[in-house]
Amino acid sequence: MKSSLSAVEARRIALAAQGFSRPRPATAGTRQLNGALARMQTLQIDSVNVFARSHYMPLFSRVGAYDTAALDRLLFARRAPYVEYWAHVAAFIPAADWALFDFRMRAMREKYGGKRGGWYDSNRDTVAWIKDELADRGPLRPAQIEHDAKKGARGPWWDWDVVKHALEHLWLFGEVAIAGRRGFERRYALAEHVIPPDVLASPVPRDDAVRELVRRATRAYGVATAADIADYWRIADRKAVTAALGDLVDDGELHPVTVEGWTTAGRPSPAWLHRDAAIPRRIRAAAILTPFDPVVWFRDRAERLFDFEYRIEIYTPAPKRRFGYYSLPVLIDDDIVGRVDLKADRAASTLRVQSAWWEHGRPADAAPRLAEELRLAASWQGLESLSVSRWGDAADDLARALPEAARHDAGPAEPVALGPEEPAPESDEPGRERLAGRVTG
């Protein structure tokens, strides 16, 4: 087993662990989707829908065009094998993994449910009534609970924010689970109505859970620093992560390594290699990534792996944007070589490339390979045509590689209109972010 890795080897290990060393299947069904989900371990949720909802994209990046209804059945059907929890922020996990997060649920209850005079303590009657509603009626949308509360004239405090806030608390505490969605609106239910009884009856002790999550994060990353691993599941307790890493090294599952260019204060940063990690001689891949793909979701890691500085600019005032409203990283082979800002103009049945930019080190065939991905993306989204703007140093290259595409003007000062199915940009659960913060556990 190697004790040191080159920067290129680390990139290839990381991409192989995430499934990018595999050729895309001719057709992608449930087996392929489950396989990709198993390699990622979790699937982050975000509501921005300018091109496609974020949780659909990592599967598209790995298996190509697939029927999103097949993923919906896996994620949202009654007794679905996956469920939502605060794993890497709001994310899908296997329902069987619910018990792994019992330590987080307990920490959330202690932090937000045990404070005397806090919101939860002051609204116990509200919370109790909501739990009774879920017990009596089964899964409900917040709007249904709010409607019935107002119909019963229960008081002026019964509004959307109070109902939603109560459900968020209960969800974080593990008393409530998500029983699917209608559109993008969640349906909440008591946990015992969603989670298998044997899972609920077998909470995993904290140290065991952290060790298992560290093991899974390292397997999903292939090679990683302690910071990378902690971020995968947003575990704030670095001592617990370090202890788990030591246990896994002792067990022979992880091996300490150094990676070229991974330094802290001028010294090599400690890193760990999973024993099952493959080191491909090459990666042959082309993909458009969501900002919430595990390959790039931890920005520090993306900079270390790919020398790729990445920030989402949806909250940046339009005139100050460098790359676009919602630019997506472009992976070619074993490197991130560009970014494209995509918008699905459904009224015109057109995929609009609002901006396109190159990074350093792109291969000579980057433009035609990205063009092919854009054609595939348009087809996957049911869009009939493409249009490329004139903004960005890759725009003209892409236009030449897409002779069938129209051209349009777009720039940093141009607002991006949202269609009727596209909500204003926000996190999946702003209230939940207020409760949980960026890092939990």
Protein Blocks (a to p, Z undefined) as FASTA:
>chain_A
ZZbdcfklmmmmmmmmnopmpccdfbdcfklmmmmmmmnopacddfbfkkbcfklmmmmm
mnopadfklmmmmmmmghiabdcddfehcddddfklmmmmmmmmmmmmmmmmmpghiakl
mmmmmmmmmmmmmmmnopadfklmmmmmmmnonajklcfklmmmmmmmmmmnopaccebj
ehjaccdddfklmbcfklmmmcccfklmmmmmmmmmmmmnopacfklmmmmnopablmlm
mmmmmmmmmnomaccdddehiagehiacdddddfklccdfbdcddddddfkbfklmpmml
mmmmnopacddfklgcfklpfnbjbdcdddehjbcfbdcdddddfknopacdfbdcddeh
iafklmmmmmmmmmmmmmmnopabdcddfedjklmmmmmmmmmbccddddfklccdddfk
lccdddfblmlmmmnombeZZ
